[in-house]
Amino acid sequence: MDALVWLTAELKLQWQNPRSPYIVGMFHDLCKIDSYVKVIDVEGVEYFGLDEPKGEESHWDYNNDTLIPGHGAKSVQLLSQHMQLTEEEVLCIRYHMGAYEKDEWNYYDRAIKKYPNVLYTHTADMIASKIIGV
Ligand SMILES: [Fe+2]
């Protein structure tokens, strides 16, 4: 969230609703809420090539039993159950993965043209995950 709020302040980004950088920043990855399961190490089973049981100090794995697939679309779907989103918020969350979602470039391009904050949302996500989060 901090990166998008920071970009908004630095670049004087305008949003449909002033709350949007906070909402988009906090909830764009809501999809991850049930995407991972805790794996407790046991002796004789390798995780990441190692057999070093650490018990509760464990690893995480993908949850194959989720009910809703997807990433940005799933976040929108889950968040929409709790609040009315602006169209800009929907598109920022939906396309926050940017060009990583290679099959959706046309949709992503149109979303950016209508709401440039879609691009800034992806940029903030990259700053947070690739620069600050390292
Ligand atoms: Fe994400």
Backbone and ligand atoms as CSV (ligand in chain L), in Angstrom:
chain,resi,resn,atom,element,x,y,z
A,1,MET,N,N,0.834,-1.195,0.000
A,1,MET,CA,C,0.000,0.000,0.000
A,1,MET,C,C,0.868,1.245,0.000
A,2,ASP,N,N,1.953,1.218,0.746
A,2,ASP,CA,C,2.785,2.418,0.885
A,2,ASP,C,C,3.291,2.940,-0.453
A,3,ALA,N,N,3.697,2.031,-1.349
A,3,ALA,CA,C,4.263,2.464,-2.624
A,3,ALA,C,C,3.222,3.202,-3.463
A,4,LEU,N,N,1.991,2.714,-3.468
A,4,LEU,CA,C,0.945,3.370,-4.260
A,4,LEU,C,C,0.548,4.720,-3.637
A,5,VAL,N,N,0.490,4.778,-2.342
A,5,VAL,CA,C,0.196,6.055,-1.660
A,5,VAL,C,C,1.326,7.039,-1.928
A,6,TRP,N,N,2.565,6.546,-1.899
A,6,TRP,CA,C,3.725,7.397,-2.160
A,6,TRP,C,C,3.704,7.920,-3.604
A,7,LEU,N,N,3.456,7.017,-4.572
A,7,LEU,CA,C,3.380,7.451,-5.973
A,7,LEU,C,C,2.265,8.481,-6.160
A,8,THR,N,N,1.148,8.252,-5.503
A,8,THR,CA,C,0.013,9.179,-5.608
A,8,THR,C,C,0.416,10.572,-5.137
A,9,ALA,N,N,1.129,10.629,-4.031
A,9,ALA,CA,C,1.546,11.932,-3.490
A,9,ALA,C,C,2.621,12.578,-4.366
A,10,GLU,N,N,3.610,11.794,-4.764
A,10,GLU,CA,C,4.735,12.338,-5.535
A,10,GLU,C,C,4.315,12.816,-6.917
A,11,LEU,N,N,3.447,12.031,-7.574
A,11,LEU,CA,C,3.048,12.347,-8.948
A,11,LEU,C,C,1.717,13.085,-9.018
A,12,LYS,N,N,1.169,13.369,-7.836
A,12,LYS,CA,C,-0.133,14.061,-7.754
A,12,LYS,C,C,-1.193,13.343,-8.604
A,13,LEU,N,N,-1.258,12.037,-8.422
A,13,LEU,CA,C,-2.230,11.232,-9.166
A,13,LEU,C,C,-3.638,11.576,-8.698
A,14,GLN,N,N,-4.544,11.630,-9.658
A,14,GLN,CA,C,-5.949,11.887,-9.355
A,14,GLN,C,C,-6.714,10.566,-9.440
A,15,TRP,N,N,-7.567,10.306,-8.473
A,15,TRP,CA,C,-8.363,9.086,-8.426
A,15,TRP,C,C,-9.842,9.449,-8.428
A,16,GLN,N,N,-10.680,8.505,-8.871
A,16,GLN,CA,C,-12.129,8.725,-8.805
A,16,GLN,C,C,-12.558,8.973,-7.366
A,17,ASN,N,N,-11.898,8.281,-6.447
A,17,ASN,CA,C,-12.218,8.426,-5.027
A,17,ASN,C,C,-10.890,8.540,-4.266
A,18,PRO,N,N,-10.760,9.508,-3.363
A,18,PRO,CA,C,-9.484,9.686,-2.654
A,18,PRO,C,C,-9.056,8.460,-1.844
A,19,ARG,N,N,-9.979,7.596,-1.509
A,19,ARG,CA,C,-9.637,6.397,-0.728
A,19,ARG,C,C,-8.908,5.357,-1.583
A,20,SER,N,N,-9.032,5.482,-2.911
A,20,SER,CA,C,-8.645,4.399,-3.827
A,20,SER,C,C,-7.203,3.896,-3.670
A,21,PRO,N,N,-6.189,4.758,-3.541
A,21,PRO,CA,C,-4.845,4.183,-3.407
A,21,PRO,C,C,-4.700,3.311,-2.165
A,22,TYR,N,N,-5.460,3.619,-1.136
A,22,TYR,CA,C,-5.422,2.797,0.083
A,22,TYR,C,C,-6.150,1.465,-0.147
A,23,ILE,N,N,-7.329,1.542,-0.760
A,23,ILE,CA,C,-8.122,0.336,-1.012
A,23,ILE,C,C,-7.387,-0.597,-1.980
A,24,VAL,N,N,-6.919,-0.029,-3.075
A,24,VAL,CA,C,-6.217,-0.830,-4.081
A,24,VAL,C,C,-4.915,-1.390,-3.498
A,25,GLY,N,N,-4.187,-0.533,-2.781
A,25,GLY,CA,C,-2.919,-0.967,-2.204
A,25,GLY,C,C,-3.086,-2.086,-1.187
A,26,MET,N,N,-4.107,-1.975,-0.353
A,26,MET,CA,C,-4.288,-2.976,0.702
A,26,MET,C,C,-4.868,-4.283,0.195
A,27,PHE,N,N,-5.765,-4.214,-0.809
A,27,PHE,CA,C,-6.551,-5.404,-1.134
A,27,PHE,C,C,-6.294,-6.005,-2.513
A,28,HIS,N,N,-5.310,-5.500,-3.253
A,28,HIS,CA,C,-5.104,-6.049,-4.609
A,28,HIS,C,C,-4.692,-7.527,-4.581
A,29,ASP,N,N,-4.108,-7.979,-3.491
A,29,ASP,CA,C,-3.725,-9.396,-3.377
A,29,ASP,C,C,-4.619,-10.146,-2.398
A,30,LEU,N,N,-5.837,-9.707,-2.244
A,30,LEU,CA,C,-6.775,-10.409,-1.358
A,30,LEU,C,C,-6.946,-11.867,-1.793
A,31,CYS,N,N,-6.716,-12.116,-3.062
A,31,CYS,CA,C,-6.810,-13.482,-3.616
A,31,CYS,C,C,-5.920,-14.475,-2.892
A,32,LYS,N,N,-4.886,-13.981,-2.251
A,32,LYS,CA,C,-3.931,-14.891,-1.610
A,32,LYS,C,C,-4.422,-15.421,-0.272
A,33,ILE,N,N,-5.580,-14.943,0.155
A,33,ILE,CA,C,-6.051,-15.272,1.501
A,33,ILE,C,C,-6.190,-16.776,1.724
A,34,ASP,N,N,-6.511,-17.534,0.683
A,34,ASP,CA,C,-6.614,-18.992,0.849
A,34,ASP,C,C,-5.734,-19.747,-0.146
A,35,SER,N,N,-4.717,-19.067,-0.639
A,35,SER,CA,C,-3.899,-19.665,-1.699
A,35,SER,C,C,-2.742,-20.515,-1.196
A,36,TYR,N,N,-2.461,-20.445,0.087
A,36,TYR,CA,C,-1.304,-21.177,0.598
A,36,TYR,C,C,-1.697,-22.025,1.796
A,37,VAL,N,N,-0.989,-23.116,1.960
A,37,VAL,CA,C,-1.188,-23.975,3.124
A,37,VAL,C,C,0.156,-24.163,3.818
A,38,LYS,N,N,0.067,-24.347,5.104
A,38,LYS,CA,C,1.266,-24.565,5.901
A,38,LYS,C,C,1.680,-26.032,5.769
A,39,VAL,N,N,2.933,-26.254,5.489
A,39,VAL,CA,C,3.460,-27.611,5.383
A,39,VAL,C,C,4.412,-27.824,6.551
A,40,ILE,N,N,4.092,-28.796,7.376
A,40,ILE,CA,C,4.961,-29.078,8.513
A,40,ILE,C,C,5.962,-30.151,8.116
A,41,ASP,N,N,7.222,-29.854,8.313
A,41,ASP,CA,C,8.287,-30.782,7.934
A,41,ASP,C,C,8.219,-32.085,8.721
A,42,VAL,N,N,8.468,-33.158,8.029
A,42,VAL,CA,C,8.641,-34.448,8.696
A,42,VAL,C,C,9.916,-35.087,8.154
A,43,GLU,N,N,10.525,-35.907,8.966
A,43,GLU,CA,C,11.767,-36.547,8.568
A,43,GLU,C,C,11.519,-37.475,7.382
A,44,GLY,N,N,12.425,-37.473,6.429
A,44,GLY,CA,C,12.313,-38.345,5.264
A,44,GLY,C,C,11.614,-37.711,4.087
A,45,VAL,N,N,11.104,-36.506,4.251
A,45,VAL,CA,C,10.449,-35.809,3.143
A,45,VAL,C,C,11.238,-34.544,2.833
A,46,GLU,N,N,11.568,-34.388,1.579
A,46,GLU,CA,C,12.368,-33.234,1.184
A,46,GLU,C,C,11.489,-32.061,0.781
A,47,TYR,N,N,11.816,-30.877,1.229
A,47,TYR,CA,C,11.222,-29.633,0.756
A,47,TYR,C,C,12.342,-28.780,0.205
A,48,PHE,N,N,12.174,-28.339,-1.003
A,48,PHE,CA,C,13.176,-27.516,-1.663
A,48,PHE,C,C,14.536,-28.217,-1.661
A,49,GLY,N,N,14.528,-29.538,-1.857
A,49,GLY,CA,C,15.762,-30.295,-1.976
A,49,GLY,C,C,16.447,-30.612,-0.667
A,50,LEU,N,N,15.843,-30.281,0.442
A,50,LEU,CA,C,16.484,-30.536,1.741
A,50,LEU,C,C,15.594,-31.412,2.609
A,51,ASP,N,N,16.212,-32.267,3.374
A,51,ASP,CA,C,15.481,-33.046,4.368
A,51,ASP,C,C,15.983,-32.621,5.740
A,52,GLU,N,N,15.549,-31.461,6.137
A,52,GLU,CA,C,15.956,-30.912,7.430
A,52,GLU,C,C,14.693,-30.523,8.187
A,53,PRO,N,N,14.061,-31.490,8.838
A,53,PRO,CA,C,12.793,-31.195,9.518
A,53,PRO,C,C,12.924,-30.067,10.519
A,54,LYS,N,N,12.032,-29.109,10.387
A,54,LYS,CA,C,12.024,-27.982,11.313
A,54,LYS,C,C,10.690,-27.869,12.024
A,55,GLY,N,N,9.830,-28.889,11.835
A,55,GLY,CA,C,8.560,-28.921,12.548
A,55,GLY,C,C,7.699,-27.717,12.255
A,56,GLU,N,N,7.295,-27.011,13.294
A,56,GLU,CA,C,6.417,-25.855,13.134
A,56,GLU,C,C,7.093,-24.713,12.387
A,57,GLU,N,N,8.411,-24.727,12.407
A,57,GLU,CA,C,9.133,-23.737,11.615
A,57,GLU,C,C,9.146,-24.284,10.189
A,58,SER,N,N,8.030,-24.089,9.519
A,58,SER,CA,C,7.780,-24.879,8.317
A,58,SER,C,C,7.798,-24.059,7.039
A,59,HIS,N,N,7.384,-24.698,5.996
A,59,HIS,CA,C,7.295,-24.065,4.680
A,59,HIS,C,C,5.835,-23.874,4.312
A,60,TRP,N,N,5.637,-23.103,3.265
A,60,TRP,CA,C,4.301,-22.893,2.711
A,60,TRP,C,C,4.248,-23.522,1.346
A,61,ASP,N,N,3.078,-23.986,0.990
A,61,ASP,CA,C,2.896,-24.587,-0.331
A,61,ASP,C,C,1.588,-24.055,-0.918
A,62,TYR,N,N,1.402,-24.243,-2.209
A,62,TYR,CA,C,0.155,-23.811,-2.825
A,62,TYR,C,C,-1.009,-24.676,-2.363
A,63,ASN,N,N,-2.134,-24.047,-2.118
A,63,ASN,CA,C,-3.352,-24.752,-1.742
A,63,ASN,C,C,-4.093,-25.163,-3.015
A,64,ASN,N,N,-4.244,-26.436,-3.217
A,64,ASN,CA,C,-4.942,-26.926,-4.421
A,64,ASN,C,C,-6.446,-27.078,-4.209
A,65,ASP,N,N,-6.934,-26.661,-3.059
A,65,ASP,CA,C,-8.358,-26.837,-2.750
A,65,ASP,C,C,-9.124,-25.518,-2.689
A,66,THR,N,N,-8.626,-24.469,-3.324
A,66,THR,CA,C,-9.355,-23.203,-3.305
A,66,THR,C,C,-10.635,-23.326,-4.135
A,67,LEU,N,N,-11.575,-22.456,-3.878
A,67,LEU,CA,C,-12.856,-22.529,-4.582
A,67,LEU,C,C,-12.928,-21.586,-5.777
A,68,ILE,N,N,-12.109,-20.526,-5.745
A,68,ILE,CA,C,-12.134,-19.549,-6.828
A,68,ILE,C,C,-10.728,-19.435,-7.400
A,69,PRO,N,N,-10.573,-19.603,-8.727
A,69,PRO,CA,C,-9.246,-19.470,-9.324
A,69,PRO,C,C,-8.909,-18.009,-9.611
A,70,GLY,N,N,-7.677,-17.791,-10.000
A,70,GLY,CA,C,-7.298,-16.474,-10.485
A,70,GLY,C,C,-6.549,-15.647,-9.482
A,71,HIS,N,N,-6.245,-14.417,-9.923
A,71,HIS,CA,C,-5.437,-13.528,-9.088
A,71,HIS,C,C,-6.165,-12.191,-8.940
A,72,GLY,N,N,-5.955,-11.270,-9.886
A,72,GLY,CA,C,-6.602,-9.971,-9.779
A,72,GLY,C,C,-8.119,-10.073,-9.815
A,73,ALA,N,N,-8.631,-10.910,-10.702
A,73,ALA,CA,C,-10.083,-11.061,-10.805
A,73,ALA,C,C,-10.660,-11.645,-9.520
A,74,LYS,N,N,-9.930,-12.569,-8.931
A,74,LYS,CA,C,-10.381,-13.168,-7.671
A,74,LYS,C,C,-10.392,-12.117,-6.559
A,75,SER,N,N,-9.375,-11.267,-6.529
A,75,SER,CA,C,-9.334,-10.206,-5.507
A,75,SER,C,C,-10.546,-9.286,-5.640
A,76,VAL,N,N,-10.859,-8.901,-6.876
A,76,VAL,CA,C,-12.033,-8.050,-7.120
A,76,VAL,C,C,-13.298,-8.751,-6.642
A,77,GLN,N,N,-13.418,-10.019,-7.014
A,77,GLN,CA,C,-14.606,-10.789,-6.654
A,77,GLN,C,C,-14.772,-10.869,-5.137
A,78,LEU,N,N,-13.702,-11.154,-4.433
A,78,LEU,CA,C,-13.781,-11.274,-2.963
A,78,LEU,C,C,-14.065,-9.922,-2.321
A,79,LEU,N,N,-13.365,-8.882,-2.759
A,79,LEU,CA,C,-13.531,-7.563,-2.145
A,79,LEU,C,C,-14.922,-6.989,-2.420
A,80,SER,N,N,-15.466,-7.295,-3.595
A,80,SER,CA,C,-16.791,-6.785,-3.955
A,80,SER,C,C,-17.895,-7.311,-3.036
A,81,GLN,N,N,-17.617,-8.387,-2.338
A,81,GLN,CA,C,-18.596,-8.905,-1.378
A,81,GLN,C,C,-18.698,-8.013,-0.149
A,82,HIS,N,N,-17.699,-7.139,0.035
A,82,HIS,CA,C,-17.633,-6.349,1.258
A,82,HIS,C,C,-17.764,-4.847,1.038
A,83,MET,N,N,-17.511,-4.386,-0.179
A,83,MET,CA,C,-17.636,-2.947,-0.428
A,83,MET,C,C,-17.905,-2.659,-1.897
A,84,GLN,N,N,-18.536,-1.518,-2.148
A,84,GLN,CA,C,-18.803,-1.061,-3.510
A,84,GLN,C,C,-17.524,-0.432,-4.050
A,85,LEU,N,N,-16.989,-0.994,-5.119
A,85,LEU,CA,C,-15.755,-0.486,-5.707
A,85,LEU,C,C,-16.058,0.425,-6.887
A,86,THR,N,N,-15.210,1.426,-7.086
A,86,THR,CA,C,-15.319,2.239,-8.298
A,86,THR,C,C,-14.788,1.406,-9.463
A,87,GLU,N,N,-15.145,1.811,-10.684
A,87,GLU,CA,C,-14.628,1.099,-11.849
A,87,GLU,C,C,-13.101,1.177,-11.890
A,88,GLU,N,N,-12.565,2.323,-11.506
A,88,GLU,CA,C,-11.108,2.484,-11.487
A,88,GLU,C,C,-10.468,1.503,-10.500
A,89,GLU,N,N,-11.055,1.359,-9.339
A,89,GLU,CA,C,-10.523,0.404,-8.350
A,89,GLU,C,C,-10.581,-1.023,-8.885
A,90,VAL,N,N,-11.700,-1.359,-9.517
A,90,VAL,CA,C,-11.845,-2.705,-10.095
A,90,VAL,C,C,-10.722,-2.970,-11.094
A,91,LEU,N,N,-10.496,-2.022,-12.007
A,91,LEU,CA,C,-9.500,-2.240,-13.055
A,91,LEU,C,C,-8.078,-2.214,-12.504
A,92,CYS,N,N,-7.822,-1.360,-11.531
A,92,CYS,CA,C,-6.482,-1.334,-10.920
A,92,CYS,C,C,-6.174,-2.657,-10.241
A,93,ILE,N,N,-7.142,-3.195,-9.521
A,93,ILE,CA,C,-6.922,-4.477,-8.837
A,93,ILE,C,C,-6.855,-5.598,-9.865
A,94,ARG,N,N,-7.775,-5.587,-10.816
A,94,ARG,CA,C,-7.844,-6.657,-11.818
A,94,ARG,C,C,-6.547,-6.782,-12.605
A,95,TYR,N,N,-5.942,-5.639,-12.964
A,95,TYR,CA,C,-4.768,-5.662,-13.831
A,95,TYR,C,C,-3.486,-5.263,-13.115
A,96,HIS,N,N,-3.431,-5.464,-11.810
A,96,HIS,CA,C,-2.231,-5.018,-11.089
A,96,HIS,C,C,-0.992,-5.835,-11.447
A,97,MET,N,N,-1.179,-6.997,-12.076
A,97,MET,CA,C,-0.028,-7.806,-12.489
A,97,MET,C,C,0.587,-7.295,-13.794
A,98,GLY,N,N,-0.039,-6.312,-14.412
A,98,GLY,CA,C,0.511,-5.691,-15.603
A,98,GLY,C,C,0.731,-6.680,-16.730
A,99,ALA,N,N,1.838,-6.528,-17.431
A,99,ALA,CA,C,2.118,-7.346,-18.612
A,99,ALA,C,C,2.544,-8.768,-18.257
A,100,TYR,N,N,2.643,-9.070,-16.973
A,100,TYR,CA,C,2.934,-10.469,-16.589
A,100,TYR,C,C,1.811,-11.398,-17.055
A,101,GLU,N,N,0.607,-10.861,-17.142
A,101,GLU,CA,C,-0.506,-11.671,-17.644
A,101,GLU,C,C,-0.558,-11.492,-19.154
A,102,LYS,N,N,0.234,-12.327,-19.826
A,102,LYS,CA,C,0.503,-12.144,-21.251
A,102,LYS,C,C,-0.715,-12.295,-22.145
A,103,ASP,N,N,-1.700,-13.039,-21.711
A,103,ASP,CA,C,-2.881,-13.264,-22.550
A,103,ASP,C,C,-3.875,-12.105,-22.492
A,104,GLU,N,N,-3.576,-11.098,-21.695
A,104,GLU,CA,C,-4.568,-10.046,-21.470
A,104,GLU,C,C,-4.048,-8.650,-21.802
A,105,TRP,N,N,-3.038,-8.571,-22.670
A,105,TRP,CA,C,-2.456,-7.269,-22.983
A,105,TRP,C,C,-3.472,-6.284,-23.544
A,106,ASN,N,N,-4.370,-6.782,-24.410
A,106,ASN,CA,C,-5.367,-5.873,-24.986
A,106,ASN,C,C,-6.257,-5.258,-23.918
A,107,TYR,N,N,-6.689,-6.091,-22.988
A,107,TYR,CA,C,-7.540,-5.585,-21.904
A,107,TYR,C,C,-6.751,-4.615,-21.030
A,108,TYR,N,N,-5.508,-4.992,-20.746
A,108,TYR,CA,C,-4.640,-4.163,-19.913
A,108,TYR,C,C,-4.418,-2.789,-20.576
A,109,ASP,N,N,-4.130,-2.798,-21.877
A,109,ASP,CA,C,-3.932,-1.535,-22.610
A,109,ASP,C,C,-5.165,-0.645,-22.517
A,110,ARG,N,N,-6.332,-1.238,-22.740
A,110,ARG,CA,C,-7.563,-0.430,-22.695
A,110,ARG,C,C,-7.824,0.104,-21.287
A,111,ALA,N,N,-7.519,-0.726,-20.292
A,111,ALA,CA,C,-7.720,-0.286,-18.910
A,111,ALA,C,C,-6.809,0.897,-18.582
A,112,ILE,N,N,-5.545,0.835,-19.043
A,112,ILE,CA,C,-4.601,1.938,-18.796
A,112,ILE,C,C,-5.059,3.207,-19.500
A,113,LYS,N,N,-5.552,3.058,-20.742
A,113,LYS,CA,C,-5.981,4.240,-21.492
A,113,LYS,C,C,-7.149,4.924,-20.792
A,114,LYS,N,N,-8.037,4.125,-20.214
A,114,LYS,CA,C,-9.176,4.732,-19.512
A,114,LYS,C,C,-8.775,5.253,-18.140
A,115,TYR,N,N,-7.931,4.479,-17.448
A,115,TYR,CA,C,-7.498,4.866,-16.102
A,115,TYR,C,C,-5.983,4.685,-15.983
A,116,PRO,N,N,-5.201,5.740,-16.183
A,116,PRO,CA,C,-3.741,5.617,-16.063
A,116,PRO,C,C,-3.290,5.057,-14.710
A,117,ASN,N,N,-4.118,5.176,-13.694
A,117,ASN,CA,C,-3.726,4.626,-12.392
A,117,ASN,C,C,-3.607,3.102,-12.408
A,118,VAL,N,N,-4.139,2.459,-13.434
A,118,VAL,CA,C,-3.917,1.015,-13.603
A,118,VAL,C,C,-2.417,0.760,-13.782
A,119,LEU,N,N,-1.783,1.581,-14.596
A,119,LEU,CA,C,-0.340,1.438,-14.809
A,119,LEU,C,C,0.434,1.782,-13.538
A,120,TYR,N,N,0.004,2.837,-12.851
A,120,TYR,CA,C,0.707,3.227,-11.618
A,120,TYR,C,C,0.522,2.179,-10.520
A,121,THR,N,N,-0.621,1.498,-10.526
A,121,THR,CA,C,-0.825,0.414,-9.549
A,121,THR,C,C,0.169,-0.705,-9.794
A,122,HIS,N,N,0.330,-1.088,-11.061
A,122,HIS,CA,C,1.310,-2.139,-11.376
A,122,HIS,C,C,2.720,-1.667,-11.021
A,123,THR,N,N,3.012,-0.415,-11.336
A,123,THR,CA,C,4.340,0.131,-11.027
A,123,THR,C,C,4.590,0.101,-9.516
A,124,ALA,N,N,3.601,0.488,-8.736
A,124,ALA,CA,C,3.739,0.471,-7.275
A,124,ALA,C,C,3.945,-0.956,-6.783
A,125,ASP,N,N,3.239,-1.910,-7.399
A,125,ASP,CA,C,3.395,-3.318,-7.008
A,125,ASP,C,C,4.813,-3.793,-7.302
A,126,MET,N,N,5.366,-3.371,-8.423
A,126,MET,CA,C,6.739,-3.739,-8.778
A,126,MET,C,C,7.735,-3.096,-7.813
A,127,ILE,N,N,7.512,-1.840,-7.485
A,127,ILE,CA,C,8.405,-1.156,-6.530
A,127,ILE,C,C,8.382,-1.887,-5.189
A,128,ALA,N,N,7.173,-2.213,-4.735
A,128,ALA,CA,C,7.035,-2.861,-3.420
A,128,ALA,C,C,7.642,-4.263,-3.409
A,129,SER,N,N,7.449,-5.017,-4.490
A,129,SER,CA,C,7.904,-6.411,-4.469
A,129,SER,C,C,9.333,-6.595,-4.963
A,130,LYS,N,N,9.783,-5.758,-5.877
A,130,LYS,CA,C,11.113,-5.970,-6.476
A,130,LYS,C,C,12.191,-5.051,-5.910
A,131,ILE,N,N,11.800,-3.926,-5.342
A,131,ILE,CA,C,12.818,-2.988,-4.832
A,131,ILE,C,C,12.768,-2.929,-3.303
A,132,ILE,N,N,11.616,-2.536,-2.775
A,132,ILE,CA,C,11.498,-2.397,-1.310
A,132,ILE,C,C,11.516,-3.766,-0.640
A,133,GLY,N,N,10.818,-4.732,-1.251
A,133,GLY,CA,C,10.660,-6.042,-0.611
A,133,GLY,C,C,11.880,-6.932,-0.680
A,134,VAL,N,N,12.883,-6.540,-1.413
A,134,VAL,CA,C,14.070,-7.394,-1.562
A,134,VAL,C,C,14.896,-7.393,-0.290
L,1,LIG,FE,FE,-0.634,-9.808,-7.012
